[in-house]
Amino acid sequence: MTRKIIALVTAASISLAAAAPAFAQAMDMGFNMLTGAVFNELQSRGLPTDNVSNLTLNQIGQIRAVLNDDSLSESNQNQRIEAIMRNQ
């Protein structure tokens, strides 16, 4: 019985280790796509884009939330986005 459990744990560990690089690559790709979408939106609004690559995932998420907030005017959105980008 103990050998079966050890074999199962070993097999599970090996399969998780094999999947880890693919998962990390998918996360990187998702972050890059999200960053690209924010970059494009900032560029279309005439906002500075030179520091977009330095933004954290949290900051990118905050910017996306501001962009999706229909209760804010574009001017208010731009002000909030600029404030988020200043807090790097």
PyRosetta script that sets phi, psi and omega in degrees:
from pyrosetta import init, pose_from_sequence

init()
pose = pose_from_sequence("MTRKIIALVTAASISLAAAAPAFAQAMDMGFNMLTGAVFNELQSRGLPTDNVSNLTLNQIGQIRAVLNDDSLSESNQNQRIEAIMRNQ")
pose.set_psi(1, -42.6)
pose.set_omega(1, -179.8)
pose.set_phi(2, -64.2)
pose.set_psi(2, -38.0)
pose.set_omega(2, 179.4)
pose.set_phi(3, -65.4)
pose.set_psi(3, -36.1)
pose.set_omega(3, 178.3)
pose.set_phi(4, -65.2)
pose.set_psi(4, -41.9)
pose.set_omega(4, 179.9)
pose.set_phi(5, -65.8)
pose.set_psi(5, -43.7)
pose.set_omega(5, 178.6)
pose.set_phi(6, -61.8)
pose.set_psi(6, -41.6)
pose.set_omega(6, 179.1)
pose.set_phi(7, -64.2)
pose.set_psi(7, -41.3)
pose.set_omega(7, 178.4)
pose.set_phi(8, -65.1)
pose.set_psi(8, -44.0)
pose.set_omega(8, 179.5)
pose.set_phi(9, -63.9)
pose.set_psi(9, -41.6)
pose.set_omega(9, 178.8)
pose.set_phi(10, -63.5)
pose.set_psi(10, -45.8)
pose.set_omega(10, 179.5)
pose.set_phi(11, -62.8)
pose.set_psi(11, -41.8)
pose.set_omega(11, 179.1)
pose.set_phi(12, -64.5)
pose.set_psi(12, -41.5)
pose.set_omega(12, 179.5)
pose.set_phi(13, -63.2)
pose.set_psi(13, -42.6)
pose.set_omega(13, 179.9)
pose.set_phi(14, -65.2)
pose.set_psi(14, -42.7)
pose.set_omega(14, -178.4)
pose.set_phi(15, -68.9)
pose.set_psi(15, -36.4)
pose.set_omega(15, 177.4)
pose.set_phi(16, -68.6)
pose.set_psi(16, -39.5)
pose.set_omega(16, 178.7)
pose.set_phi(17, -64.3)
pose.set_psi(17, -36.1)
pose.set_omega(17, 179.0)
pose.set_phi(18, -70.2)
pose.set_psi(18, -31.6)
pose.set_omega(18, -177.7)
pose.set_phi(19, -82.7)
pose.set_psi(19, -20.1)
pose.set_omega(19, -175.1)
pose.set_phi(20, -58.3)
pose.set_psi(20, -47.3)
pose.set_omega(20, 179.5)
pose.set_phi(21, -61.5)
pose.set_psi(21, -38.2)
pose.set_omega(21, 179.4)
pose.set_phi(22, -66.0)
pose.set_psi(22, -39.2)
pose.set_omega(22, 178.8)
pose.set_phi(23, -65.1)
pose.set_psi(23, -44.4)
pose.set_omega(23, 179.5)
pose.set_phi(24, -62.6)
pose.set_psi(24, -40.4)
pose.set_omega(24, 178.9)
pose.set_phi(25, -64.7)
pose.set_psi(25, -40.2)
pose.set_omega(25, 178.4)
pose.set_phi(26, -65.2)
pose.set_psi(26, -38.7)
pose.set_omega(26, 178.3)
pose.set_phi(27, -65.0)
pose.set_psi(27, -43.0)
pose.set_omega(27, 177.9)
pose.set_phi(28, -61.6)
pose.set_psi(28, -42.5)
pose.set_omega(28, -179.6)
pose.set_phi(29, -64.1)
pose.set_psi(29, -41.9)
pose.set_omega(29, 178.6)
pose.set_phi(30, -63.4)
pose.set_psi(30, -43.8)
pose.set_omega(30, 178.3)
pose.set_phi(31, -62.6)
pose.set_psi(31, -42.3)
pose.set_omega(31, 179.3)
pose.set_phi(32, -64.3)
pose.set_psi(32, -38.4)
pose.set_omega(32, 179.1)
pose.set_phi(33, -67.2)
pose.set_psi(33, -42.7)
pose.set_omega(33, 179.0)
pose.set_phi(34, -64.5)
pose.set_psi(34, -43.2)
pose.set_omega(34, 177.9)
pose.set_phi(35, -63.1)
pose.set_psi(35, -40.3)
pose.set_omega(35, 177.9)
pose.set_phi(36, -62.9)
pose.set_psi(36, -40.4)
pose.set_omega(36, 178.5)
pose.set_phi(37, -64.4)
pose.set_psi(37, -41.3)
pose.set_omega(37, 177.7)
pose.set_phi(38, -65.7)
pose.set_psi(38, -43.7)
pose.set_omega(38, 178.0)
pose.set_phi(39, -55.6)
pose.set_psi(39, -48.7)
pose.set_omega(39, -178.8)
pose.set_phi(40, -61.4)
pose.set_psi(40, -41.4)
pose.set_omega(40, -179.5)
pose.set_phi(41, -67.6)
pose.set_psi(41, -42.3)
pose.set_omega(41, 178.5)
pose.set_phi(42, -63.2)
pose.set_psi(42, -42.5)
pose.set_omega(42, 179.7)
pose.set_phi(43, -62.3)
pose.set_psi(43, -41.8)
pose.set_omega(43, -179.2)
pose.set_phi(44, -67.7)
pose.set_psi(44, -23.9)
pose.set_omega(44, 178.0)
pose.set_phi(45, -90.9)
pose.set_psi(45, -3.0)
pose.set_omega(45, -178.9)
pose.set_phi(46, 76.9)
pose.set_psi(46, 19.5)
pose.set_omega(46, 178.3)
pose.set_phi(47, -88.9)
pose.set_psi(47, 155.5)
pose.set_omega(47, -179.2)
pose.set_phi(48, -63.9)
pose.set_psi(48, 139.0)
pose.set_omega(48, -178.3)
pose.set_phi(49, -121.4)
pose.set_psi(49, 2.1)
pose.set_omega(49, -173.9)
pose.set_phi(50, -66.3)
pose.set_psi(50, -21.4)
pose.set_omega(50, -178.9)
pose.set_phi(51, -107.3)
pose.set_psi(51, 9.0)
pose.set_omega(51, -177.0)
pose.set_phi(52, -59.1)
pose.set_psi(52, -37.8)
pose.set_omega(52, -178.4)
pose.set_phi(53, -68.2)
pose.set_psi(53, -14.6)
pose.set_omega(53, 178.7)
pose.set_phi(54, -93.9)
pose.set_psi(54, -3.7)
pose.set_omega(54, -178.8)
pose.set_phi(55, -71.9)
pose.set_psi(55, 146.9)
pose.set_omega(55, 175.7)
pose.set_phi(56, -83.1)
pose.set_psi(56, 167.7)
pose.set_omega(56, 176.4)
pose.set_phi(57, -60.3)
pose.set_psi(57, -38.0)
pose.set_omega(57, 178.4)
pose.set_phi(58, -62.2)
pose.set_psi(58, -44.6)
pose.set_omega(58, 179.4)
pose.set_phi(59, -65.8)
pose.set_psi(59, -40.8)
pose.set_omega(59, 177.0)
pose.set_phi(60, -60.5)
pose.set_psi(60, -43.4)
pose.set_omega(60, 178.2)
pose.set_phi(61, -62.6)
pose.set_psi(61, -40.6)
pose.set_omega(61, 177.6)
pose.set_phi(62, -63.1)
pose.set_psi(62, -42.7)
pose.set_omega(62, 179.6)
pose.set_phi(63, -63.7)
pose.set_psi(63, -43.9)
pose.set_omega(63, 178.5)
pose.set_phi(64, -60.9)
pose.set_psi(64, -39.9)
pose.set_omega(64, 179.1)
pose.set_phi(65, -63.4)
pose.set_psi(65, -41.6)
pose.set_omega(65, 178.1)
pose.set_phi(66, -64.3)
pose.set_psi(66, -43.4)
pose.set_omega(66, -179.5)
pose.set_phi(67, -64.1)
pose.set_psi(67, -29.8)
pose.set_omega(67, -178.9)
pose.set_phi(68, -90.2)
pose.set_psi(68, -1.1)
pose.set_omega(68, -178.9)
pose.set_phi(69, -85.5)
pose.set_psi(69, 99.9)
pose.set_omega(69, -177.9)
pose.set_phi(70, -72.4)
pose.set_psi(70, -10.6)
pose.set_omega(70, -179.9)
pose.set_phi(71, -81.2)
pose.set_psi(71, -11.1)
pose.set_omega(71, 179.6)
pose.set_phi(72, -98.7)
pose.set_psi(72, 142.8)
pose.set_omega(72, 173.6)
pose.set_phi(73, -72.3)
pose.set_psi(73, 164.1)
pose.set_omega(73, 179.2)
pose.set_phi(74, -61.7)
pose.set_psi(74, -36.8)
pose.set_omega(74, 178.8)
pose.set_phi(75, -62.8)
pose.set_psi(75, -45.8)
pose.set_omega(75, 177.9)
pose.set_phi(76, -64.7)
pose.set_psi(76, -39.6)
pose.set_omega(76, 176.6)
pose.set_phi(77, -59.7)
pose.set_psi(77, -46.7)
pose.set_omega(77, -179.3)
pose.set_phi(78, -60.5)
pose.set_psi(78, -41.6)
pose.set_omega(78, 178.8)
pose.set_phi(79, -62.8)
pose.set_psi(79, -43.5)
pose.set_omega(79, -179.7)
pose.set_phi(80, -67.2)
pose.set_psi(80, -39.5)
pose.set_omega(80, 179.1)
pose.set_phi(81, -63.7)
pose.set_psi(81, -44.1)
pose.set_omega(81, 179.0)
pose.set_phi(82, -62.5)
pose.set_psi(82, -36.7)
pose.set_omega(82, 178.1)
pose.set_phi(83, -66.0)
pose.set_psi(83, -40.6)
pose.set_omega(83, 178.0)
pose.set_phi(84, -62.9)
pose.set_psi(84, -42.8)
pose.set_omega(84, -177.3)
pose.set_phi(85, -70.9)
pose.set_psi(85, -28.4)
pose.set_omega(85, 177.3)
pose.set_phi(86, -70.3)
pose.set_psi(86, -26.0)
pose.set_omega(86, -176.2)
pose.set_phi(87, -88.6)
pose.set_psi(87, 43.0)
pose.set_omega(87, 179.0)
pose.set_phi(88, -81.2)
pose.dump_pdb("model.pdb")
